[in-house]
Amino acid sequence: MAIIQLSNIKKRYDNGILVIDDLNLTVADKELLVLVGPSGCGKSTLLRIIAGLEQVTSGELCIDNERINDREPADRDIAMVFQNYALYPHMTVRGNLEYGLKNRKTPKEEIKKRIAHAAKLLEIEPFLDRKPRQLSGGQRQRVAMGRVIVRQPRVFLFDEPLSNLDAKLRAQMCIEIKTLQRSLGTTSLYVTHDQLEAMTLADRIVVLNKGTIEQIGTPMEIYDTPATIFVADFIGSPPMNFLDRHVLEQHLGHSFSYSEETDLLAFRPEIILLGEHLDKGPVFHTQIELIKPIGTGCHVLTRWNNMIFTIEIKERLTHDHGQKLSFTVAHQDFHTFKKNTGKRTRNK
């Protein structure tokens, strides 16, 4: 069992830069929590604080109600997988897996048992006597994960472990990490800047921005009901389309029944309606700028009132640049925000 509690965590460097600002977070036992956000938002720093590689300026860090602020990294019972594989090049895979256990004076038979279990779990049994240079990137990452698995820690920390892999292998490894974490039941925190990775892996996602939490929720909660303009813009590929409510009402002659505080509207590319559905909401008469085929359908960049929208159409278009395309968005599919607070407004 491992429940991680971060209370009023603040991290300020000696140069005065505030990286983490009064952050509160609880990670449930056996949960895989993903920290996602742009570069510099504090996600890797937060992971290093939990690991004991960075000291907090203020606040309390607990695992299972035990305060661990002052514990050395080796005494926290936490294992970490980094972006670079950090394997010893002169050792075999087996040697890399054994190394930490030998340092901890683990009995030889127990070492053999743990390595056999991890190698089978990660499907690296054929590579145990090879050196890291003889392995592919994906195989090296499996070995790096094997090193933390054999330790049997209370907590796994993953710091962008897949960022050095190509897209296809990254997608495959995402599934493997998710399956592995579920089978082991180890409380895990995973850092990434890749929202697709976050959506694939997470039980819950924490969206970070400038050292503060913008939103915490399941992947679909984050996607369906973004709490802030930042989350709405950051999560989703292609991202949401934003437009000023008053500009929309003025140019379309369409009045919305949203609350007065709502002054910014947004819609996702895939929820647009075409053809006979144009009576469901305000109609945008647009001009096609670019069509990007995505296999079964396409992403279309369209121009309306000097704004560019990206929409997703689930069929192949034969239109050309400059042709007209009309679509609508149903009233209930607009996301509503207030600009000066950046917060979602309550309209539905």
C-alpha positions as CSV (number, residue, x, y, z in Angstrom):
1,M,0.0,0.0,0.0
2,A,1.2,3.5,-0.9
3,I,-0.8,6.7,-0.7
4,I,1.2,9.8,-1.6
5,Q,0.1,13.2,-0.1
6,L,1.6,16.5,-1.1
7,S,0.5,19.4,1.1
8,N,1.2,23.1,0.3
9,I,4.3,22.2,-1.6
10,K,6.4,25.2,-2.7
11,K,9.7,25.1,-4.5
12,R,11.7,28.3,-5.1
13,Y,15.3,28.2,-6.4
14,D,18.1,30.4,-5.1
15,N,17.7,32.8,-8.0
16,G,14.1,33.5,-6.8
17,I,12.3,31.6,-9.5
18,L,9.1,29.9,-8.2
19,V,8.7,26.5,-9.8
20,I,6.0,24.9,-7.7
21,D,3.4,27.2,-6.0
22,D,1.4,25.9,-3.0
23,L,0.5,22.6,-4.6
24,N,-1.8,20.1,-2.9
25,L,-2.2,16.6,-4.4
26,T,-3.1,13.0,-3.2
27,V,-2.2,10.0,-5.2
28,A,-4.4,7.0,-4.3
29,D,-3.0,3.5,-3.6
30,K,-2.3,1.6,-6.8
31,E,-3.2,4.6,-8.9
32,L,-1.3,5.6,-12.1
33,L,-1.4,9.4,-12.0
34,V,0.0,11.3,-15.0
35,L,1.4,14.8,-14.7
36,V,1.1,16.6,-18.0
37,G,1.9,20.1,-19.1
38,P,4.2,22.2,-21.2
39,S,8.0,22.5,-20.7
40,G,8.8,24.4,-17.6
41,C,5.5,23.8,-15.8
42,G,7.2,22.0,-12.9
43,K,6.2,18.4,-13.6
44,S,9.7,16.9,-13.5
45,T,10.6,19.1,-10.5
46,L,7.7,17.7,-8.6
47,L,8.7,14.2,-9.4
48,R,12.3,14.9,-8.2
49,I,10.9,16.3,-5.0
50,I,9.0,13.1,-4.3
51,A,12.1,11.1,-5.1
52,G,14.2,13.2,-2.8
53,L,16.5,14.6,-5.5
54,E,15.2,18.1,-4.8
55,Q,14.3,19.7,-1.5
56,V,11.1,21.5,-1.0
57,T,11.1,25.2,0.1
58,S,8.0,24.6,2.2
59,G,5.2,22.1,2.5
60,E,4.9,18.5,3.6
61,L,5.4,15.3,1.7
62,C,4.0,12.0,3.1
63,I,3.7,8.4,2.0
64,D,1.2,6.4,4.0
65,N,0.9,9.3,6.5
66,E,4.7,9.2,7.2
67,R,6.5,12.5,6.6
68,I,9.5,11.9,4.3
69,N,10.7,15.4,3.7
70,D,14.0,14.7,5.4
71,R,14.6,11.2,4.3
72,E,17.4,10.4,1.9
73,P,16.4,9.2,-1.6
74,A,17.6,5.7,-0.8
75,D,15.4,5.5,2.3
76,R,12.1,6.5,0.6
77,D,11.4,3.1,-1.1
78,I,10.8,4.8,-4.4
79,A,12.2,3.7,-7.8
80,M,12.5,6.0,-10.8
81,V,12.7,5.5,-14.6
82,F,14.3,8.4,-16.5
83,Q,14.2,9.7,-20.0
84,N,17.7,8.4,-20.7
85,Y,17.9,4.7,-19.9
86,A,20.9,5.1,-17.4
87,L,22.1,1.5,-18.0
88,Y,25.7,0.5,-17.3
89,P,27.2,-0.1,-20.7
90,H,29.9,-2.5,-19.5
91,M,27.3,-4.8,-17.8
92,T,25.0,-7.3,-19.3
93,V,21.2,-6.9,-19.0
94,R,21.4,-9.4,-16.1
95,G,24.2,-7.4,-14.5
96,N,22.1,-4.2,-14.7
97,L,19.2,-5.9,-13.1
98,E,21.3,-7.4,-10.3
99,Y,23.3,-4.3,-9.5
100,G,20.9,-2.5,-7.2
101,L,19.9,-5.7,-5.4
102,K,23.5,-6.7,-4.7
103,N,24.2,-3.3,-3.2
104,R,21.2,-3.8,-0.9
105,K,22.6,-7.2,0.2
106,T,19.6,-9.1,-1.2
107,P,20.1,-12.9,-1.0
108,K,21.3,-14.5,-4.2
109,E,18.3,-16.8,-4.6
110,E,15.9,-13.8,-4.1
111,I,17.9,-11.9,-6.8
112,K,17.5,-14.8,-9.2
113,K,13.8,-15.1,-8.5
114,R,13.1,-11.4,-9.0
115,I,15.1,-11.2,-12.2
116,A,13.4,-14.2,-13.6
117,H,10.0,-12.7,-12.8
118,A,10.8,-9.2,-14.2
119,A,12.4,-10.7,-17.4
120,K,9.4,-12.8,-18.1
121,L,7.0,-9.9,-17.4
122,L,8.9,-7.6,-19.7
123,E,9.7,-10.3,-22.3
124,I,13.5,-9.7,-22.1
125,E,14.5,-13.2,-21.2
126,P,16.4,-13.7,-24.5
127,F,18.5,-10.6,-23.9
128,L,19.8,-11.2,-20.3
129,D,23.3,-11.9,-21.4
130,R,23.6,-9.1,-23.9
131,K,25.1,-5.6,-23.4
132,P,22.9,-2.5,-23.7
133,R,24.6,-1.5,-27.0
134,Q,23.2,-4.8,-28.5
135,L,19.6,-3.8,-27.8
136,S,17.1,-1.6,-29.5
137,G,15.7,1.5,-27.9
138,G,12.5,-0.3,-26.8
139,Q,14.5,-3.2,-25.4
140,R,16.7,-0.8,-23.4
141,Q,13.6,0.9,-22.0
142,R,12.3,-2.5,-20.9
143,V,15.6,-3.2,-19.1
144,A,15.4,0.2,-17.4
145,M,11.9,-0.6,-16.2
146,G,13.1,-4.1,-15.1
147,R,15.6,-2.4,-12.8
148,V,12.9,-0.7,-10.9
149,I,10.6,-3.7,-10.9
150,V,13.1,-6.0,-9.3
151,R,13.5,-3.5,-6.4
152,Q,9.8,-4.0,-5.5
153,P,9.4,-0.4,-4.3
154,R,6.3,1.2,-2.8
155,V,6.2,3.8,-5.6
156,F,7.2,4.0,-9.3
157,L,8.2,7.4,-10.8
158,F,8.4,7.8,-14.6
159,D,10.1,10.9,-15.9
160,E,9.3,11.1,-19.6
161,P,10.6,7.6,-20.2
162,L,9.4,7.2,-23.8
163,S,10.4,10.6,-25.3
164,N,13.5,9.1,-27.0
165,L,11.4,6.5,-28.9
166,D,9.7,6.8,-32.3
167,A,6.0,7.3,-32.4
168,K,5.1,3.7,-33.2
169,L,7.3,2.2,-30.4
170,R,6.1,4.9,-28.0
171,A,2.4,3.9,-28.6
172,Q,3.4,0.2,-28.0
173,M,5.3,1.0,-24.8
174,C,2.4,3.0,-23.5
175,I,0.2,0.0,-23.6
176,E,2.9,-2.2,-22.0
177,I,3.5,0.3,-19.1
178,K,-0.2,0.5,-18.4
179,T,-0.6,-3.3,-18.4
180,L,2.5,-3.7,-16.3
181,Q,1.4,-1.1,-13.7
182,R,-2.0,-2.7,-13.4
183,S,-0.6,-6.2,-12.9
184,L,1.9,-5.0,-10.2
185,G,-0.5,-2.6,-8.5
186,T,2.3,-0.2,-7.6
187,T,1.3,3.4,-7.0
188,S,2.8,5.3,-9.9
189,L,3.4,8.9,-11.1
190,Y,4.2,9.5,-14.7
191,V,5.5,12.7,-16.2
192,T,5.0,13.6,-19.9
193,H,4.4,16.6,-22.2
194,D,2.6,14.3,-24.6
195,Q,-1.2,14.6,-24.1
196,L,-1.9,11.4,-26.1
197,E,0.5,9.5,-23.7
198,A,-1.3,11.0,-20.8
199,M,-4.8,10.1,-22.1
200,T,-3.7,6.5,-22.8
201,L,-1.9,5.8,-19.5
202,A,-3.7,7.7,-16.8
203,D,-6.2,6.7,-14.2
204,R,-6.3,10.4,-13.5
205,I,-4.5,13.3,-15.1
206,V,-3.0,16.4,-13.4
207,V,-2.7,19.3,-15.8
208,L,0.1,21.6,-14.6
209,N,0.8,25.2,-15.7
210,K,3.5,27.5,-14.2
211,G,3.8,25.4,-11.1
212,T,0.1,25.2,-10.3
213,I,-2.6,22.7,-10.9
214,E,-5.1,23.7,-13.6
215,Q,-7.3,20.6,-13.3
216,I,-7.3,17.0,-11.9
217,G,-9.6,14.4,-13.4
218,T,-10.0,11.2,-15.4
219,P,-8.9,11.5,-19.0
220,M,-12.5,11.9,-20.3
221,E,-13.3,14.4,-17.5
222,I,-10.4,16.5,-18.6
223,Y,-11.4,16.2,-22.3
224,D,-15.1,16.6,-22.0
225,T,-15.2,19.4,-19.3
226,P,-11.9,21.4,-19.3
227,A,-12.0,23.6,-16.2
228,T,-9.9,26.4,-17.7
229,I,-9.1,28.0,-21.0
230,F,-5.5,26.6,-20.6
231,V,-6.7,23.0,-20.3
232,A,-9.2,23.4,-23.2
233,D,-6.4,24.7,-25.4
234,F,-3.7,22.2,-24.2
235,I,-5.7,18.9,-24.2
236,G,-6.9,17.8,-27.6
237,S,-5.3,17.2,-31.0
238,P,-6.1,19.2,-33.0
239,P,-6.8,21.7,-30.2
240,M,-10.1,23.5,-29.6
241,N,-11.3,26.4,-31.7
242,F,-11.9,29.6,-29.7
243,L,-14.0,32.6,-30.6
244,D,-15.3,35.7,-28.9
245,R,-19.0,35.4,-28.0
246,H,-19.8,39.0,-29.0
247,V,-18.0,38.7,-32.3
248,L,-20.0,35.5,-33.0
249,E,-23.3,37.1,-32.1
250,Q,-22.5,40.2,-34.1
251,H,-21.5,38.5,-37.3
252,L,-24.0,35.6,-37.3
253,G,-26.9,37.5,-35.8
254,H,-27.3,34.6,-33.4
255,S,-28.1,35.2,-29.8
256,F,-26.9,32.6,-27.1
257,S,-28.7,32.0,-23.8
258,Y,-25.5,31.6,-21.9
259,S,-24.9,33.4,-18.6
260,E,-23.7,37.0,-18.9
261,E,-20.2,36.2,-17.6
262,T,-19.6,33.9,-20.6
263,D,-17.6,35.9,-23.1
264,L,-15.5,33.1,-24.8
265,L,-16.8,30.1,-26.6
266,A,-14.9,27.0,-27.8
267,F,-15.7,23.9,-29.8
268,R,-13.7,20.7,-30.6
269,P,-12.9,20.0,-34.2
270,E,-14.8,16.6,-34.3
271,I,-18.2,17.8,-33.1
272,I,-19.1,20.0,-36.1
273,L,-22.3,19.2,-38.1
274,L,-22.8,19.3,-41.9
275,G,-25.6,19.1,-44.4
276,E,-29.1,18.5,-43.1
277,H,-27.9,19.3,-39.6
278,L,-27.2,23.0,-40.2
279,D,-30.4,23.9,-38.2
280,K,-28.9,22.6,-34.9
281,G,-26.9,25.8,-34.2
282,P,-25.2,28.9,-35.6
283,V,-24.0,28.3,-39.2
284,F,-20.4,29.1,-40.2
285,H,-20.0,29.8,-43.9
286,T,-16.2,29.3,-44.3
287,Q,-13.6,29.1,-47.0
288,I,-11.2,26.1,-47.1
289,E,-7.6,26.9,-46.6
290,L,-6.0,23.5,-46.3
291,I,-7.1,19.8,-46.2
292,K,-5.0,17.4,-44.3
293,P,-5.9,13.7,-45.0
294,I,-5.9,11.4,-41.9
295,G,-6.8,8.2,-43.6
296,T,-10.6,7.6,-43.2
297,G,-11.3,11.3,-42.9
298,C,-9.5,14.7,-42.9
299,H,-8.7,17.7,-40.8
300,V,-9.8,20.9,-42.6
301,L,-8.4,24.4,-41.9
302,T,-11.2,26.9,-42.8
303,R,-11.3,30.7,-42.6
304,W,-14.2,32.6,-41.1
305,N,-14.2,36.3,-40.4
306,N,-10.3,36.4,-40.5
307,M,-10.1,33.5,-38.0
308,I,-8.8,30.0,-38.8
309,F,-10.8,27.0,-37.5
310,T,-9.7,23.4,-37.6
311,I,-12.5,20.9,-38.1
312,E,-12.5,17.1,-38.4
313,I,-14.6,15.5,-41.1
314,K,-15.1,11.7,-41.1
315,E,-15.0,11.3,-44.8
316,R,-12.6,12.1,-47.6
317,L,-13.1,15.5,-49.2
318,T,-12.4,16.4,-52.8
319,H,-12.8,20.1,-52.3
320,D,-10.1,22.5,-53.4
321,H,-8.4,25.5,-51.7
322,G,-10.8,28.5,-51.7
323,Q,-14.0,26.5,-51.9
324,K,-16.9,27.2,-49.5
325,L,-17.8,24.9,-46.6
326,S,-20.6,25.4,-44.2
327,F,-20.9,23.8,-40.8
328,T,-22.6,24.3,-37.5
329,V,-22.0,23.5,-33.8
330,A,-24.9,22.5,-31.7
331,H,-25.5,24.8,-28.7
332,Q,-24.8,22.1,-26.1
333,D,-21.4,21.3,-27.8
334,F,-19.9,24.7,-27.1
335,H,-17.6,25.1,-24.2
336,T,-18.0,28.4,-22.3
337,F,-15.4,30.4,-20.5
338,K,-14.8,33.8,-18.9
339,K,-11.7,35.5,-20.3
340,N,-10.4,37.5,-17.4
341,T,-10.5,34.5,-15.0
342,G,-9.7,31.8,-17.5
343,K,-12.3,29.6,-15.9
344,R,-15.1,27.6,-17.3
345,T,-18.6,29.1,-16.8
346,R,-21.7,27.1,-15.7
347,N,-24.1,27.0,-18.6
348,K,-24.9,23.3,-19.0
